Each structure stands twice: as C-alpha cells, then as structure tokens.
C-alpha cells in the first residue's frame, strides 16, 4: 500500500546502511542519563519537544502495579537538567497509568492516559482520559474519553483528526470475564470526543498497546503488541480513509511499542525485547513494513522492568526516553543516539 516510488527509495536507503540495515557499525549511543528516580517505581514514559522545551512524562508508584499511581511531567531546556513541571495525583484507590504526550493542531499539549479504579473485591474499572495544557504546568481536569473498559494507549494527529488504538484485556476487566480481547480504532476531531471508527481492528492473540504514525504519502502504520499465546508484534498498513488494514507478523514480541519516521523515509521501532533467558532489554530496530521485518540495531542500557520509549528526532540525534531497572531502582532514562546517514 506504500507507493512504489516511496518503497523504492526506502529500499535504497536501507540497503545503503548494509545488509537490510543489519550493519550497526555507524549507530552510536552518544549518551545515556538517568533523569528521574524520586519515586519507588518510575515507569511508562513519553517524550516531546514543545516551544523549545523538552517534556517527559511517566507514572510514579510503589511498584509496576500498585493500588495508587500518579503522573509526573518533568521538563528541561537543555535535556540535561530536569525539574518537575506538574504532578497529577490519583484519588484514593485509583491508579493513573501509561501517560502519553502529543501536541494538538491548535498548539496545546495533550496528555492521554488511563485510570484503573478498584471496585469491590478484585474487580476494577478502567477509564481512558485526556488533559490539556498550554505551558506544561497547568493542566485541565481529567476528561474521560472513548468507551469504558477500553485502554486508549496513544494517539496521533493527522489532518485535524486524532487517531488512536484502544484495547480490551481480560486481565484488567474482571467485571466482564467473557469479553473477547480485541483492538479498536478510534478517532476524534477535538481530542475529547473519541468515536469508534474501526470496531474490530485486530482480534488475534490478545492485542494490547499500539502506536500509529502517518507517512508523507498518507500511509498509516500501526505497531501492535500482543500478549496471548501467540505474542509476536504486528505491523498494520492502511491508506485513506484508514478503514481497511493489512497486517504482517513481525515474528517477535515488542512490549511498550513505539515507532518513528525519519525525514529520509527510514522507519524505526523501539520497545521491550524478551530474551531466551527471560531477560528484558529496551531495543531499537529498523522497520521494513512491506516485508514485515525488523532488524535490531541497538540495545539500550536496560534490564528487568524496562521499555515504553518516547522517540523524538532533534538536530540529527534520536532522543529516547525510557525506564529501566538495570541500576537496581526502576528509574527514568534519556538516551541520545546518532544514526547512520
């Protein structure tokens, strides 16, 4: 579905860096810095650059899953010194999770996440929400979006519309144990009223977190995590109006998936890789969507509970926020990577 001309130049660029992008000799990890570790457990990051300032968001809690979790937004003018810009605390018994940041067409920061609220016994209710800010410090009240019990994980704006994939998961929705697990595509004109656009986007193998990007030729790509018995990630390809999707199996598990398109058309994927010895690493791959293939190029300093990268290309470097437990405490890191030209 990607235009033949675009695919030709993509192939040329991939070949130029050697063996289908398998040559990592020109990939340079310029720096890695731990930028936040004030909570017992800090995780699930995202990163944007807004009005020449860096903003990173993540969840703070007692552990990976805990009764209460809050959202922290930090900022930096130079990417080295960071300060807290905002803290969104939870109500009693509510866990705020997986915050994502995106700049809206009218020039505000949109924060997307979901709240897990404990009910009676082991039952829980999940509500996705959004909040908006013009300065990164003052945020609007959390507004529920999409359908209850659907986790709207990340959105991308394209031609004035916000698109995002939400999923339903039996491990979360104990109130409805017979509910099937599937992913649904939502879209919104204002970032608040999200309507189901493709009710059953993907249904095989317990689909969960997904990231969407739009290419210059208007092709949409969706990187989708799966947590079922068949847990290999999927790449979806679609053309306007994005109601029909073609899916390819990438052949490996990718947790906390994110992807980015470079100005020259090359595509990068990042997320959590599971190794045979049950170890975890946050990894960077080249992506060939037509072949349904990823090629590993870099493993970031990481281990244990890790992943959920935010990706921003700035002044020739790829900036990557992520979290990791390789230095004992689960903390927030920022890496800068120089890619082959």
SVG drawing of the C-alpha trace seen along z (x, -y; Angstrom):
<svg xmlns="http://www.w3.org/2000/svg" viewBox="-19 -28 50 48">
<polyline fill="none" stroke="black" stroke-width="0.4" points="0.0,0.0 3.0,-2.3 3.6,-3.9 6.1,-2.1 8.3,-5.2 8.4,-5.6 9.2,-1.9 11.9,-2.0 13.8,-4.8 13.2,-3.2 14.8,-0.1 17.7,-2.1 18.2,-3.8 18.0,-0.5 20.5,1.2 22.9,-1.8 23.4,-1.1 24.2,2.5 22.5,5.9 19.0,4.7 20.0,2.3 21.7,5.1 25.0,3.2 25.2,1.4 28.7,0.1 27.5,-3.5 25.0,-3.6 26.4,-5.5 25.0,-5.7 26.0,-9.2 24.9,-9.4 22.6,-7.9 21.4,-9.8 19.2,-8.9 16.9,-11.9 14.4,-11.0 14.2,-8.5 12.3,-10.1 9.5,-7.6 10.0,-3.9 9.0,-3.0 9.0,-5.3 7.9,-3.9 6.0,-4.1 7.5,-7.2 6.8,-9.5 8.8,-12.5 8.0,-15.6 9.7,-18.9 7.2,-21.8 8.1,-25.5 11.9,-24.7 11.5,-22.8 11.7,-19.1 8.8,-17.4 8.9,-13.9 6.0,-12.2 5.7,-8.9 3.9,-7.1 5.1,-7.1 4.0,-4.4 5.2,-1.8 5.7,0.9 4.8,1.8 1.2,2.4 0.0,0.9 -3.2,-0.4 -2.3,-4.0 -0.2,-5.6 0.3,-9.2 1.5,-11.0 4.6,-13.2 5.6,-15.7 9.1,-17.0 10.8,-19.5 14.2,-20.7 15.6,-23.5 18.8,-21.6 17.9,-17.9 20.4,-17.7 18.9,-19.4 15.3,-18.4 12.6,-19.8 9.1,-18.8 6.6,-20.8 3.4,-19.1 2.1,-16.2 -1.3,-14.6 -2.1,-12.7 -4.7,-10.0 -7.8,-9.8 -7.9,-7.0 -7.8,-3.6 -7.1,-4.9 -4.0,-4.1 -3.2,-6.6 -1.1,-4.8 0.7,-5.0 0.7,-8.8 1.4,-9.9 2.1,-13.4 1.3,-14.9 0.9,-18.4 -2.5,-19.2 -3.1,-21.2 -4.1,-24.3 -0.8,-24.2 -1.6,-22.7 0.0,-19.7 -2.5,-16.8 -1.9,-14.2 -3.5,-10.8 -3.6,-8.0 -6.0,-5.7 -7.1,-5.2 -7.6,-1.8 -10.1,-2.2 -10.6,0.6 -14.1,1.7 -15.4,4.4 -13.1,7.3 -10.6,7.8 -12.8,6.0 -11.5,3.0 -12.9,0.4 -10.7,-1.2 -11.4,-4.7 -9.2,-6.4 -8.7,-10.1 -7.2,-13.3 -5.9,-16.5 -4.6,-19.7 -2.0,-22.3 -0.6,-25.4 2.5,-25.6 3.2,-22.1 2.5,-23.1 -1.2,-23.9 -3.4,-21.0 -7.2,-20.8 -9.3,-18.4 -9.1,-14.8 -11.8,-14.1 -12.9,-10.5 -12.7,-9.5 -13.6,-6.5 -15.7,-3.7 -15.4,-2.4 -13.0,0.5 -11.1,-0.3 -7.5,-1.4 -6.8,-4.2 -3.0,-3.9 -1.5,-6.5 -2.9,-8.9 -1.5,-10.6 -2.9,-13.7 -3.4,-13.7 -5.2,-16.4 -7.0,-17.7 -8.1,-14.3 -6.7,-12.3 -6.4,-8.6 -5.7,-6.0 -6.0,-2.3 -7.7,-1.1 -7.7,2.5 -9.7,4.6 -7.9,7.0 -9.4,9.8 -6.7,9.4 -8.0,5.9 -11.7,6.3 -12.6,8.9 -16.2,7.5 -16.7,8.9 -14.6,12.1 -16.4,13.4 -15.5,10.3 -13.3,11.0 -9.9,9.4 -9.6,7.1 -8.2,3.8 -10.5,0.9 -9.5,-2.2 -10.9,-5.5 -10.7,-8.9 -11.6,-12.4 -11.9,-16.0 -11.2,-17.7 -9.2,-15.2 -12.1,-14.8 -15.0,-13.1 -13.5,-9.8 -15.8,-7.7 -15.2,-4.1 -14.0,-4.2 -13.0,-0.5 -14.7,1.6 -12.6,4.7 -9.2,3.5 -7.4,6.7 -8.7,9.8 -6.0,12.4 -3.6,13.2 -4.8,10.7 -3.8,7.4 -2.8,4.6 -0.7,1.5 -0.4,-0.1 1.2,-3.2 0.2,-4.8 2.1,-7.2 1.2,-8.8 3.8,-8.9 4.2,-11.7 2.2,-9.8 -0.6,-9.5 0.0,-5.8 -0.8,-4.9 1.3,-2.4 0.2,-0.7 2.7,1.2 0.7,3.5 1.8,5.6 0.2,8.9 0.1,10.8 -1.6,14.0 -0.1,17.5 0.9,16.0 2.6,12.9 4.6,11.7 4.0,8.0 2.1,6.9 2.6,4.1 -0.6,2.8 -0.6,0.8 -3.5,-1.3 -4.4,-4.0 -7.0,-6.8 -9.7,-6.6 -8.0,-4.0 -10.9,-1.7 -9.1,1.3 -5.8,2.6 -3.3,5.2 -1.4,6.9 2.0,8.6 3.6,10.6 7.0,9.2 8.0,12.5 9.0,11.3 7.5,9.8 7.7,6.0 6.4,4.5 5.6,0.8 5.9,0.3 6.7,-3.0 7.8,-3.9 9.0,-7.0 9.5,-8.0 12.8,-9.8 12.9,-12.7 14.5,-10.5 11.7,-7.9 13.5,-5.3 11.4,-3.8 12.5,-3.0 10.8,-0.8 11.6,-0.7 10.2,1.3 10.9,4.2 12.6,7.4 12.2,10.7 15.4,12.8 15.5,16.6 16.9,16.4 13.8,14.4 15.8,11.2 14.4,7.9 16.0,5.1 14.8,1.9 15.8,2.2 15.9,0.1 15.1,1.7 14.9,0.7 11.4,1.5 10.6,2.7 6.8,2.7 6.3,4.2 8.4,7.2 7.0,7.3 10.6,7.4 12.5,5.6 16.3,5.6 17.9,4.9 20.5,2.1 20.9,1.1 20.2,2.4 20.0,-0.5 21.5,-0.1 18.5,1.7 17.3,4.8 14.4,6.2 11.4,3.9 12.0,1.7 10.8,0.2 8.0,-2.3 10.2,-4.6 9.4,-8.1 11.0,-9.0 12.0,-12.4 14.4,-13.3 16.2,-16.6 19.2,-18.2 20.4,-14.9 20.0,-12.8 17.3,-10.4 16.3,-11.2 14.8,-8.3 13.1,-8.4 12.6,-5.0 12.6,-3.4 14.7,-0.6 15.8,1.4 19.4,2.1 20.7,-0.1 18.6,1.6 15.9,-1.1 13.3,-1.5 14.1,-4.9 13.7,-7.2 16.5,-7.5 17.2,-9.6 19.4,-8.3 20.7,-10.1 21.6,-8.0 23.3,-9.0 22.1,-7.1 23.9,-6.3 23.3,-8.9"/>
</svg>
